[in-house]
Amino acid sequence: MGKREFALMVTVGAVLVVVNLQGASAQCGGNLSAIFEQCQEFYRPDGPTEPSPECCAELREQNIDQQCACDYIASRPPGIGPRNGIELNRTVFVSRACGIDVPAGLQCGDFTVPPYPAPSSAPLPEE
C-alpha cells in the first residue's frame, strides 16, 4: 500500500471515530469527544496519576450518563477509537478523583467497577 492510500485510510478511520463519538454523545447526554480531548492522557496506563483541573471540569460539565458511556467504551475493541490504550480501571479512578461518584458493581462489558479504596489510616498525632 502506498503512502497516499495509507493516509486516506487513516483519515477515514479518524472520521469514523469522530462520527461514532458524536453518535454516542447524543445517546449518552453529553459530549464524549470533549471529555476524551481533555482527559485521554489520564485514562492511559502510562498517563499522569492525577487528572488535571481541566479534565475534571470537562467531566463535571458534560454530566454523561455513566452506564451509557461505559457500554459504549466497553463495546469498542481494544486499539480502536476511544478504547485505544484506555483502561476502564483508569477511567473509574479519574472520575472518582474528580469527585464524580462511580458506583461499585457497575458492569462495563466484562469489567466490574471495583469498590472505593478504604481510607488510608494516618498515624494519630502524639499527645
Number of C-alpha atoms within 10 A of each C-alpha: 5 6 8 9 10 11 11 11 12 12 12 11 14 13 12 13 16 15 13 17 22 16 13 20 21 13 15 21 15 19 21 25 19 17 20 17 11 19 23 20 18 22 24 19 14 10 14 11 15 13 20 17 12 12 23 21 13 20 24 15 13 16 14 20 13 16 14 16 20 20 15 20 23 19 13 14 11 14 10 12 18 21 19 14 16 21 16 21 15 16 19 21 21 22 19 15 15 19 12 15 12 18 15 12 11 15 15 19 14 8 13 14 18 15 11 13 6 6 6 6 6 6 6 6 5 4 3
